[in-house]
């Protein structure tokens, strides 16, 4: 994490004589506006303009009201312009200053809080209104959603300086600096405020400069921040401090590294050596220079008794100018290696930096090329192995890519792999889930798992409960919520979670979702509650809700067979239901075979075998007729040999049907001597391979989401993968199981 604030900056020493803020600062003089063209795909939001023209590293867009006509009616926009331009008189009471336009804009914001344009219109009106309380209300609401808009932090702080006091202005500055720690422009604005407010408190001003460079000094375009610090020390004629600052910035890879090197040389040459370096370094360098200038070792005449020579002139017989220049050269040469090392660091990063075109935050989506540029830069920096530099780059990336969960989760993974402090990881989760990615459920699931792993189950439940209420379309939070309750030993609460989830799924158009949750609930009841009867009831309800789901049918079979005594009629009815014409041909054929074998092994009536065989033959006859029709239709439309795959496919299936059905039709069904319902299918080659890869039924331990979501079979049934598996067929959350491994 970026360096934490080491002291409470909300409490600062008061200056001896507080300046008149209203005279020192005016709104018109605060910002130089410069337009920037954004090449991203046009969105229905206004184009940004810069607040500060000098620094392009993190320029914050301030919306132009003319652009709002893209999404609002022209008449409405003009009305808003007129209302914004009519500022109330300072004599009016505060109650009148809260205009009808303000209330109207607040209503728009409250109705659609995610609409960035409505917020910009509100803040524009607040600036014109000039009312402190209205401004606080608007800015505080805005920063709950968009804390990376550093330009508005500057405006908010200026409002407090004009209408409030130093304490409230300082609080606003610190809130902004905590929210966007790498904003060089915001740091400079804050430091200017500190310098003007505490001109006589050198220690306090320096401590704030140190706080700034410790936090944002590694930013590639932090040159302006370093220059401000150097200029302040220069104004105080603290030349040794200036030299030390140059040494630090020369060791930092920044975009204007050559400019710093040039100014450093000018600084050294402009002052006497004893003024720019420490006493120890000066004496050491001087001895070296004197030895070089006087290689014979002759002792020059000393100064007359009682006469003190000026620095550099205490030895008569030496050339003072020559000695001074020689020492200055050695001072510069001793820093040459530092400069060259930084120059190499800058050069290998320059291509990546040059590819970043929008380093500031905006609600407009980034171009794909920009996303690729950030990915490549992060890959490079991680390989360099400099943890501090890498984390700074991640923080920079998250400003521009704040709305992309990919980069937040990548940062979390990096912190975990680098054994970062838990609080640092938790801070990233909080910023992602509570501010920027409130509508994205995956980061919330990862955060909940993180908290559970560290023993805070209550926090995990709180996170999951919040995301289930806000992202109602997703099932993963419900399943994970039930899992947390189960792992805590709260079986009843876990059942309640499944029940509430099923009630919510009934209202959805996609019936498959209800089936998926029912299958998971049935598995939970069978494994952890040992209640196969209730599991069967849950699946029967799912079948009545959607009788076309083959996963539910197979689940009914296993649940029915797991009951004591087994409910054979329910299992047989479920298998026969799978042979109906509402299913795909291959599914019907599979269910017909299974129904025959089931009736042969478990049928209670004398006619059970005949019933199963009759059903199998009927389905086979229908499929042959269907194949024949398809082959004729295909042949009539194409007279070439391309009809061959159809006939070959038919021949293969007919051969397989003959093989699979020959034994029972020839009276050889007694050869199946294996016991158990699953073992009866060992003679079917294709199903045998599937059985070797599957789980061994409900008796196996629950293997977690990673395995369950990838299953395409339900116990021993081995139905094909395209049939959807045990409720885990085509669904919108198939990657859920692997997500935690990527956290």
C-alpha positions in Angstrom: 0.0 0.0 0.0 1.1 3.6 -0.5 2.8 4.9 2.6 0.3 5.5 5.3 -0.1 8.9 7.0 2.0 8.7 10.1 0.3 11.4 12.0 -3.2 12.9 12.4 -3.1 15.6 9.8 -6.5 17.0 10.8 -4.8 18.7 13.8 -2.2 21.2 12.7 -0.6 24.2 14.4 -2.3 27.5 13.7 -0.4 30.3 12.1 0.5 33.4 14.1 -1.6 35.6 11.8 -4.1 33.9 9.7 -4.3 35.5 6.2 -7.5 36.7 4.6 -8.6 33.7 2.5 -11.1 35.7 0.6 -8.4 38.1 -0.6 -5.8 35.5 -1.3 -7.9 33.2 -3.5 -10.5 33.9 -6.1 -12.4 31.3 -8.1 -11.4 32.9 -11.4 -7.7 32.6 -10.6 -7.7 29.0 -9.4 -7.7 26.9 -12.5 -6.3 27.1 -16.1 -8.6 25.1 -18.3 -7.3 23.1 -21.2 -9.4 20.8 -23.4 -8.3 17.2 -24.0 -9.6 15.0 -26.8 -10.6 11.5 -25.6 -10.3 8.9 -28.3 -12.4 6.3 -26.5 -15.7 5.1 -27.9 -18.3 7.9 -27.6 -20.6 7.6 -24.6 -23.5 9.6 -23.5 -21.4 11.6 -21.1 -19.7 15.0 -21.5 -16.1 15.3 -22.7 -13.6 16.2 -20.1 -11.5 19.3 -19.8 -8.6 19.9 -17.6 -8.5 21.9 -14.4 -4.7 22.3 -14.5 -3.0 22.7 -17.8 0.6 22.1 -16.7 0.2 18.5 -15.4 -1.1 15.8 -17.8 -0.3 12.8 -15.6 -3.6 12.6 -13.9 -5.8 15.3 -15.4 -9.3 15.1 -14.0 -12.1 15.9 -16.5 -14.5 18.7 -15.6 -17.6 18.5 -17.7 -18.6 21.2 -20.1 -22.3 22.0 -19.9 -22.6 22.3 -23.7 -21.8 18.6 -24.0 -24.8 17.7 -21.8 -27.1 18.3 -24.8 -26.1 14.9 -26.0 -28.4 13.2 -23.6 -30.7 16.0 -22.4 -33.2 18.1 -24.3 -31.8 21.4 -25.6 -34.5 23.4 -23.8 -33.7 21.7 -20.5 -30.0 22.3 -20.9 -30.5 26.0 -21.6 -32.8 26.3 -18.6 -30.0 24.7 -16.4 -27.5 27.1 -17.9 -29.7 30.1 -17.1 -30.2 28.9 -13.5 -26.5 28.2 -13.0 -25.6 31.7 -14.3 -28.0 33.5 -12.0 -26.1 33.4 -8.7 -28.0 34.7 -5.7 -27.0 37.9 -3.9 -24.7 37.5 -0.9 -27.3 39.4 1.1 -29.9 36.7 0.6 -30.5 34.3 3.5 -29.2 30.8 3.3 -32.7 29.4 2.9 -33.3 31.3 -0.3 -29.9 30.3 -1.8 -31.1 26.7 -1.9 -32.9 27.3 -5.1 -35.5 25.2 -6.9 -32.9 24.3 -9.5 -30.8 22.8 -6.7 -33.6 20.7 -5.4 -34.4 19.6 -9.0 -30.8 18.6 -9.7 -30.7 16.8 -6.3 -33.8 14.8 -7.3 -32.2 13.8 -10.5 -29.1 12.6 -8.7 -31.1 10.6 -6.1 -33.1 8.9 -8.8 -30.1 7.9 -10.9 -27.0 8.1 -8.6 -24.9 6.3 -11.1 -25.4 9.0 -13.8 -22.2 11.0 -13.8 -23.7 13.7 -15.9 -26.3 14.6 -13.3 -23.6 14.9 -10.7 -21.6 17.3 -12.9 -24.6 19.5 -13.5 -25.3 19.6 -9.7 -21.7 20.5 -8.9 -21.7 23.3 -11.5 -24.8 24.7 -10.0 -23.3 24.5 -6.5 -20.2 26.4 -7.7 -22.5 29.2 -9.0 -24.7 29.1 -5.9 -21.8 29.7 -3.5 -23.6 28.2 -0.5 -21.4 26.3 1.9 -24.0 23.9 3.2 -25.4 23.0 -0.2 -21.8 22.6 -1.5 -20.9 20.2 1.3 -24.0 18.1 0.7 -23.4 17.9 -3.0 -19.6 17.2 -2.9 -19.9 14.6 -0.1 -22.6 12.7 -2.1 -20.5 12.9 -5.2 -17.3 11.6 -3.6 -19.0 8.6 -2.2 -19.2 7.3 -5.8 -16.3 9.2 -7.6 -13.5 9.8 -5.1 -10.8 9.7 -7.9 -12.0 13.0 -9.5 -9.2 15.1 -8.0 -10.3 18.3 -9.7 -13.5 18.4 -7.6 -11.5 17.8 -4.4 -9.7 21.0 -5.3 -12.9 22.9 -5.8 -14.4 21.5 -2.6 -11.3 22.6 -0.7 -11.4 26.1 -2.2 -15.1 26.4 -1.2 -14.1 25.6 2.4 -11.3 28.1 2.3 -13.6 30.9 1.0 -16.7 30.1 3.1 -15.4 28.0 6.0 -12.2 28.0 8.0 -8.7 26.5 7.9 -9.7 23.4 9.9 -12.5 22.4 7.5 -10.4 23.1 4.5 -7.6 21.0 5.9 -10.1 18.1 6.5 -11.3 18.3 2.9 -7.7 18.2 1.6 -6.8 15.2 3.7 -9.9 13.3 2.7 -9.0 13.9 -0.9 -5.4 12.9 -0.4 -6.4 9.7 1.3 -8.8 9.0 -1.6 -6.4 9.6 -4.5 -2.9 9.5 -3.0 -1.0 9.7 -6.3 -2.6 12.9 -7.5 0.4 15.2 -8.0 -1.8 18.2 -8.8 -3.9 17.8 -5.6 -0.7 17.4 -3.5 0.7 20.7 -5.0 -2.6 22.5 -4.4 -2.5 21.3 -0.8 1.1 22.3 -0.3 0.4 25.8 -1.6 -2.3 26.0 0.9 0.0 24.9 3.7 2.8 27.3 2.6 0.4 30.2 2.6 -1.3 29.3 5.8 1.9 28.5 7.8 4.6 30.7 6.3 6.7 30.8 9.5 6.4 27.2 10.5 9.3 25.7 8.5 9.2 22.3 10.2 5.5 21.8 9.6 5.7 22.8 5.9 8.7 20.5 5.4 6.9 17.6 7.1 4.0 18.0 4.6 6.4 18.1 1.7 8.0 14.9 3.0 4.6 13.4 3.3 3.9 14.3 -0.3 7.1 12.9 -1.8 6.9 9.7 0.3 3.4 9.1 -1.0 3.5 10.3 -4.6 7.2 10.8 -5.3 7.6 7.5 -7.2 4.9 8.5 -9.7 6.5 8.7 -13.1 5.3 12.2 -13.7 5.9 13.5 -10.1 8.5 16.0 -11.4 6.3 19.0 -10.6 6.0 17.9 -7.0 9.8 17.5 -6.6 10.3 20.9 -8.2 7.9 22.6 -5.9 9.7 21.1 -2.9 13.1 22.2 -4.3 11.9 25.7 -5.1 10.6 26.1 -1.5 14.0 25.1 0.0 15.7 27.3 -2.6 13.6 30.3 -1.5 14.8 29.8 2.0 18.4 29.5 0.8 18.9 26.2 2.4 21.3 25.0 -0.2 22.4 21.8 1.4 18.7 20.7 1.7 18.4 21.5 -2.0 21.3 19.2 -2.8 19.8 16.4 -0.8 16.5 16.8 -2.6 18.3 16.6 -6.0 20.1 13.5 -4.9 16.7 11.9 -4.1 15.0 12.9 -7.3 18.0 11.9 -9.4 17.6 8.4 -7.9 13.9 8.3 -8.9 12.9 7.4 -12.4 10.7 10.3 -13.6 9.8 11.7 -16.9 12.0 14.8 -16.6 15.1 13.1 -15.3 17.4 15.1 -17.7 15.9 18.4 -16.5 16.7 17.5 -12.9 20.2 16.5 -13.8 20.8 19.8 -15.6 19.4 21.9 -12.8 21.4 20.0 -10.3 24.7 20.8 -12.1 23.6 24.5 -12.3 22.9 24.5 -8.6 26.3 23.1 -7.7 28.2 25.5 -10.0 26.2 28.5 -8.7 27.3 28.1 -5.0 30.4 27.4 -3.1 31.1 23.7 -2.4 30.9 24.2 1.3 27.4 25.6 0.9 25.9 22.7 -1.0 27.3 19.6 0.7 27.9 18.4 4.2 31.1 19.4 6.1 32.5 15.9 6.0 32.0 15.5 2.3 33.4 19.0 1.6 36.6 18.3 3.6 37.1 14.9 2.0 36.7 16.3 -1.5 39.0 19.2 -0.7 41.8 17.0 0.5 41.5 15.0 -2.7 41.6 18.1 -4.9 44.6 19.6 -3.0 46.5 16.4 -3.4 45.8 16.5 -7.1 46.7 20.2 -7.5 49.9 19.8 -5.4 51.4 16.5 -6.4 54.9 17.4 -5.2 53.8 17.5 -1.6 55.3 21.0 -1.0 53.7 22.8 1.9 52.5 26.2 0.8 52.8 29.3 3.0 50.2 29.7 5.7 48.2 32.8 6.1 49.6 35.6 8.4 48.9 35.0 12.1 45.5 36.3 13.2 44.1 36.4 9.7 41.4 33.9 8.9 41.2 32.9 5.3 37.9 32.5 3.6 36.7 29.0 2.7 38.9 27.6 -0.1 41.7 30.2 0.5 43.3 29.0 3.7 46.4 27.8 1.8 48.4 30.5 0.2 49.8 29.4 -3.1 46.7 27.5 -4.4 44.4 28.8 -7.1 41.1 29.3 -5.3 38.9 29.3 -8.5 40.7 26.2 -9.8 40.2 24.4 -6.4 36.5 25.4 -6.3 35.8 24.2 -9.8 37.6 20.9 -9.1 35.5 20.3 -6.0 32.3 21.2 -7.8 33.2 18.8 -10.6 33.8 16.0 -8.0 30.4 16.7 -6.4 28.7 16.3 -9.8 30.8 13.3 -10.8 29.9 11.5 -7.6 26.2 11.7 -8.5 26.8 10.7 -12.1 26.3 7.0 -11.4 23.0 7.7 -9.7 21.8 9.7 -12.7 22.8 7.1 -15.2 21.1 4.3 -13.3 17.8 6.3 -13.2 18.3 7.1 -16.9 18.4 3.4 -17.7 15.3 2.8 -15.6 13.4 5.6 -17.4 14.4 4.3 -20.9 13.1 0.8 -20.3 9.8 2.2 -19.1 9.4 5.0 -21.6 7.6 2.8 -24.2 5.1 1.7 -21.7 4.5 5.2 -20.3 4.1 6.5 -23.8 1.4 4.0 -24.5 -0.8 5.3 -21.6 -3.0 8.0 -23.1 -5.6 8.5 -20.3 -4.0 8.2 -16.9 -6.8 9.9 -15.1 -10.3 8.6 -14.0 -13.3 9.0 -16.2 -16.6 7.1 -16.5 -16.1 6.7 -20.2 -14.8 3.2 -21.1 -11.1 2.9 -22.0 -10.1 1.8 -25.5 -9.0 -1.8 -25.8 -5.5 -0.6 -26.7 -5.3 1.2 -23.3 -6.3 -1.9 -21.4 -3.7 -3.8 -23.2 -1.1 -1.1 -22.5 -1.8 -1.3 -18.7 -1.7 -5.1 -18.8 1.7 -5.1 -20.5 3.1 -2.4 -18.2 2.0 -4.3 -15.1 3.5 -7.5 -16.5 6.8 -5.7 -17.0 6.9 -4.1 -13.6 6.1 -7.3 -11.7 9.0 -9.0 -13.5 11.3 -6.2 -12.4 10.8 -7.3 -8.8 10.7 -3.9 -7.2 7.7 -4.2 -4.8 7.4 -0.5 -4.0 7.5 0.5 -7.6 5.1 -2.2 -8.6 2.5 -1.2 -6.0 2.7 2.5 -7.1 2.0 1.4 -10.7 -0.9 -0.7 -9.6 -2.3 2.3 -7.8 -1.8 4.4 -10.9 -3.6 1.8 -13.0 -6.5 1.7 -10.6 -7.2 5.4 -11.1 -7.6 5.1 -14.8 -9.1 1.6 -14.7 -11.2 2.0 -11.6 -14.3 0.5 -13.2 -12.6 -2.7 -14.4 -12.7 -5.5 -11.9 -9.9 -7.3 -13.8 -7.2 -4.9 -12.4 -8.6 -4.8 -8.9 -8.5 -8.6 -8.6 -5.1 -8.7 -10.2 -3.8 -6.3 -7.6 -5.3 -8.5 -4.8 -3.6 -11.5 -6.3 -0.2 -9.7 -6.4 -0.5 -8.6 -2.8 -1.4 -12.1 -1.7 1.5 -13.6 -3.6 3.9 -11.0 -2.3 2.8 -11.7 1.3 1.5 -8.2 1.9 -0.2 -7.1 5.1 -3.8 -8.2 5.6 -4.9 -4.6 6.1 -3.4 -3.6 2.7 -5.3 -6.4 0.9 -8.5 -5.5 2.9 -8.1 -1.9 1.9 -8.1 -2.8 -1.8 -11.2 -4.9 -1.4 -13.0 -2.1 0.4 -12.2 0.4 -2.3 -13.3 -2.0 -5.0 -16.5 -3.3 -3.5 -17.7 -0.3 -1.5 -17.0 2.4 -4.1 -16.0 1.5 -7.6 -17.5 -2.0 -8.2 -20.6 -2.0 -6.2 -22.6 -3.7 -9.0 -19.9 -6.4 -9.7 -20.5 -9.5 -7.6 -17.2 -11.4 -8.2 -15.0 -9.1 -6.1 -17.5 -9.3 -3.3 -17.4 -13.1 -3.4 -13.6 -13.0 -3.3 -13.7 -10.6 -0.4 -16.1 -12.7 1.5 -13.9 -15.8 1.0 -10.9 -13.7 2.2 -12.6 -12.7 5.4 -13.8 -16.2 6.1 -10.4 -17.7 5.6 -9.1 -15.3 8.3 -11.8 -16.3 10.7 -14.2 -13.4 10.4 -17.3 -15.3 9.3 -19.6 -12.5 10.5 -18.0 -10.0 8.0 -18.2 -12.6 5.3 -21.9 -13.1 5.9 -22.4 -9.3 5.9 -20.6 -9.0 2.5 -22.6 -11.8 1.0 -25.9 -10.6 2.4 -25.2 -7.1 1.0 -24.4 -8.4 -2.5 -27.5 -10.7 -2.6 -29.7 -7.7 -2.0 -28.0 -5.5 -4.6 -27.1 -8.0 -7.3 -30.3 -10.1 -7.4 -29.6 -11.7 -10.8 -26.7 -13.7 -9.5 -26.9 -17.1 -7.8 -23.3 -17.5 -6.7 -23.7 -15.2 -3.6 -26.6 -17.3 -2.4 -24.6 -20.6 -2.8 -21.6 -19.1 -1.1 -23.8 -17.7 1.7 -25.2 -21.2 2.3 -21.7 -22.6 2.3 -20.5 -20.2 4.9 -23.4 -21.0 7.2 -22.8 -24.8 6.7 -19.1 -24.5 7.5 -20.1 -22.7 10.7 -22.3 -25.6 11.6 -25.5 -23.7 11.1 -27.4 -26.3 9.0 -30.8 -24.8 9.6 -29.6 -21.3 8.5 -28.1 -22.9 5.3 -31.4 -24.6 4.5 -33.1 -21.2 5.0 -30.7 -19.6 2.5 -31.5 -22.2 -0.1 -35.3 -21.9 0.5 -35.2 -18.1 0.1 -33.1 -18.4 -3.1 -35.6 -20.9 -4.6 -38.5 -18.5 -3.8 -36.6 -15.7 -5.6 -35.8 -18.0 -8.6 -39.5 -18.8 -9.2 -40.1 -15.3 -10.4 -37.4 -15.5 -13.1 -38.1 -16.3 -16.7 -35.2 -18.7 -17.0 -36.6 -21.9 -15.5 -33.2 -23.6 -15.7 -32.0 -21.4 -12.8 -34.6 -22.9 -10.5 -33.5 -26.4 -11.5 -29.9 -25.6 -10.8 -30.5 -24.3 -7.3 -32.9 -27.3 -6.6 -30.2 -29.8 -7.6 -27.7 -28.1 -5.3 -30.2 -28.0 -2.5 -31.0 -31.7 -3.0 -27.3 -32.6 -2.8 -27.0 -30.5 0.4 -30.0 -32.3 1.9 -28.6 -35.8 1.0 -25.1 -35.2 2.1 -25.3 -32.9 5.1 -28.8 -33.4 6.4 -29.1 -37.1 5.4 -32.7 -36.5 4.3 -33.1 -38.2 0.9 -36.9 -37.9 1.2 -36.8 -34.1 1.4 -34.2 -34.0 -1.4 -36.6 -36.0 -3.5 -39.4 -33.6 -2.7 -37.3 -30.7 -3.7 -36.5 -32.3 -7.1 -40.1 -33.3 -7.7 -41.1 -29.6 -7.3 -38.3 -28.6 -9.7 -39.6 -31.2 -12.2 -43.1 -29.8 -12.0 -41.7 -26.3 -12.5 -39.6 -27.4 -15.5 -40.1 -31.0 -16.7 -37.6 -30.6 -19.6 -34.5 -30.5 -17.4 -32.7 -33.8 -17.7 -30.4 -33.1 -14.8 -33.5 -32.9 -12.5 -34.8 -36.2 -13.8 -31.5 -38.0 -13.1 -31.3 -36.3 -9.7 -34.8 -37.7 -8.9 -33.6 -41.2 -9.8 -30.7 -41.1 -7.5 -32.7 -39.5 -4.7 -35.4 -42.0 -5.0 -33.0 -44.9 -4.9 -31.2 -43.4 -1.9 -34.5 -43.4 0.1 -35.1 -46.3 2.5 -36.9 -48.1 1.2 -36.1 -47.0 -2.3 -39.0 -45.3 -4.1 -38.8 -47.4 -7.3 -41.9 -46.0 -8.9 -40.6 -42.4 -8.7 -37.3 -43.4 -10.2 -39.0 -45.3 -13.0 -41.4 -42.4 -13.8 -38.4 -40.0 -14.0 -36.5 -42.2 -16.4 -39.6 -42.8 -18.6 -40.2 -39.0 -18.6 -36.8 -38.6 -20.3 -37.9 -40.7 -23.3 -40.7 -38.2 -24.2 -40.5 -36.3 -27.5 -39.8 -33.0 -25.7 -36.2 -34.0 -25.3 -33.4 -34.2 -27.8 -33.1 -37.5 -29.8 -29.8 -38.5 -28.2 -31.2 -37.8 -24.7 -34.3 -39.9 -25.4 -32.2 -42.8 -26.6 -30.1 -42.6 -23.5 -33.1 -42.5 -21.2 -34.8 -45.4 -23.1 -31.8 -47.6 -22.5 -31.6 -46.8 -18.9 -35.3 -47.2 -18.4 -35.1 -50.7 -19.9 -32.2 -51.8 -17.6 -33.9 -50.2 -14.6 -37.1 -52.1 -15.3 -35.2 -55.3 -15.9 -33.4 -55.0 -12.6 -35.9 -53.3 -10.3 -39.3 -53.8 -11.9 -42.0 -55.1 -9.5 -44.5 -56.3 -12.0 -44.2 -59.4 -14.4 -44.6 -57.1 -17.3 -41.7 -54.8 -16.2 -39.2 -56.2 -18.7 -41.6 -56.1 -21.6 -42.6 -52.5 -20.7 -39.0 -51.4 -20.7 -38.2 -53.2 -23.9 -41.3 -51.8 -25.6 -40.3 -48.3 -24.7 -36.7 -48.8 -26.0 -37.9 -50.2 -29.3 -40.5 -47.4 -29.8 -37.8 -44.8 -29.3 -35.4 -46.5 -31.6 -38.0 -46.8 -34.3 -38.9 -43.1 -34.0 -35.2 -42.1 -34.2 -34.6 -44.4 -37.3 -37.6 -42.7 -39.0 -36.2 -39.3 -38.0 -32.8 -40.2 -39.4 -34.3 -41.4 -42.6 -36.3 -38.2 -43.1 -33.2 -36.1 -42.4 -31.2 -38.1 -44.9 -33.8 -37.7 -47.6 -34.1 -34.0 -47.0 -30.4 -33.5 -47.1 -30.0 -35.6 -50.2 -32.7 -33.6 -52.0 -31.0 -30.3 -51.3 -27.5 -31.5 -52.1 -26.9 -34.3 -54.7 -23.2 -34.6 -53.9 -21.4 -37.0 -51.6 -21.9 -34.6 -48.6 -24.8 -36.8 -47.6 -22.3 -39.5 -46.4 -21.9 -38.1 -42.9 -25.6 -38.5 -42.3 -25.7 -42.1 -43.4 -22.5 -42.9 -41.6 -23.9 -41.3 -38.4 -27.1 -43.4 -38.8 -25.1 -46.6 -39.3 -23.0 -46.0 -36.3 -26.0 -45.4 -34.1 -27.9 -48.3 -35.5 -24.9 -50.6 -34.9 -24.6 -49.3 -31.3 -28.3 -49.8 -30.7 -28.0 -53.4 -32.0 -25.1 -54.1 -29.7 -26.7 -52.5 -26.7 -30.1 -54.2 -27.2 -29.0 -57.7 -28.4 -28.3 -59.2 -25.1 -31.7 -58.5 -23.5 -33.6 -59.4 -26.7 -31.8 -62.7 -26.9 -32.6 -63.5 -23.3 -29.1 -62.9 -22.0 -30.1 -60.3 -19.5 -29.1 -62.7 -16.7 -25.4 -62.2 -17.6 -25.5 -58.8 -15.8 -24.6 -60.2 -12.4 -23.1 -57.1 -11.0 -25.0 -55.7 -8.0 -26.1 -52.1 -7.7 -27.8 -49.8 -10.1 -24.7 -48.0 -11.3 -22.7 -51.3 -12.0 -25.3 -52.6 -14.4 -23.9 -50.3 -17.1 -20.4 -51.7 -17.3 -21.2 -53.5 -20.6 -21.7 -50.2 -22.4 -18.3 -49.1 -23.7 -19.0 -45.4 -24.0 -20.7 -45.2 -20.6 -17.9 -47.2 -19.0 -15.4 -44.5 -19.8 -17.7 -41.8 -18.4 -18.2 -43.8 -15.2 -14.4 -44.0 -14.6 -14.3 -40.2 -14.5 -17.3 -39.4 -12.3 -17.8 -39.0 -8.6 -19.1 -42.1 -6.8 -22.5 -40.7 -5.8 -23.8 -39.1 -2.8 -21.6 -41.3 -0.5 -18.5 -39.4 -1.6 -17.4 -36.3 0.4 -18.4 -33.0 -1.0 -15.5 -31.8 -3.1 -16.4 -28.1 -3.3 -17.3 -25.8 -6.1 -14.3 -26.3 -8.3 -15.2 -29.9 -9.0 -19.0 -29.7 -8.8 -19.3 -26.9 -11.3 -17.3 -28.8 -13.9 -19.2 -32.1 -13.6 -21.1 -33.3 -16.6 -22.4 -36.5 -15.0 -24.7 -37.2 -12.2 -23.3 -40.1 -10.2 -23.2 -43.3 -12.2 -25.5 -42.2 -15.0 -22.9 -40.9 -17.3 -25.2 -38.9 -19.4 -23.4 -36.9 -22.1 -21.9 -33.5 -21.4 -24.3 -31.7 -23.7 -27.2 -32.7 -21.6 -26.2 -30.4 -18.8 -25.0 -32.7 -16.0 -26.3 -32.7 -12.5 -27.7 -29.2 -12.8 -24.4 -27.8 -13.9 -25.1 -27.5 -17.6 -25.0 -24.3 -19.6 -25.3 -21.5 -17.1 -24.1 -17.9 -16.6 -21.9 -18.8 -13.7 -19.8 -21.8 -14.9 -16.6 -20.1 -13.9 -17.6 -19.6 -10.3 -15.7 -22.7 -9.1 -12.3 -21.5 -10.5 -12.8 -17.9 -9.4 -11.3 -18.3 -5.9 -8.2 -19.8 -7.3 -7.6 -16.6 -9.3 -8.2 -14.2 -6.4 
